[in-house]
Amino acid sequence: MNGLVATLDDYGKPAWIGAMVVGFIVFWPVGLAILAYLYWSGRMGCGGRMSGFGRWRRGTGDRWDRTVERWGQELRGAPSSGNAAFDEYREETIRRLQDEQREFQEFLERLRKAKDKAEFDQFMSERRARPATGAAGEGPVATA
């Protein structure tokens, strides 16, 4: 069995996907078992690590944030290219992208707050415009 797994690993994801498809065609529980193995072993880049599981429950905005942050960490931690000018340019570009991302997130937050305020103001103006009724619905209530 280990020889088959090693062989499929040598061929990569297409071989695993092909084996899974053939497994589903021949006898569906075999395909399902291969799918479960791929998921829990982490061979397809998902599952297998509980820390990675929660990311699918969050929104796509979080996914983009984590991607940009990961790129920044990978590139900052990357070994020097040997060209000081390029390394400086790379660092500056990463910093600029992170700043732009932060500014865009702040813009979206302001936009959400403005929309919420507009909706609330519209609700309050509609509420004030309709006549107030009593508890039993016997007409307008006198307000002081």
Residue pairs with C-beta under 8 A, 6 or more apart in sequence:
7 15
8 15
8 16
8 19
9 43
13 43
13 44
16 34
16 38
16 43
16 44
19 34
20 31
20 34
20 35
20 38
21 31
22 31
23 30
23 31
23 32
23 33
23 34
24 30
24 31
24 32
25 31
37 43
38 44
39 46
39 47
39 48
40 47
40 48
41 48
42 48
42 49
46 52
47 53
55 62
55 63
55 66
64 101
65 101
65 105
68 97
68 98
68 101
69 98
71 94
72 94
72 97
72 98
75 90
75 91
75 94
76 91
76 94
80 87
81 87
81 90
131 140
132 140
132 141
132 143
133 139
133 140
133 141
134 140
134 141
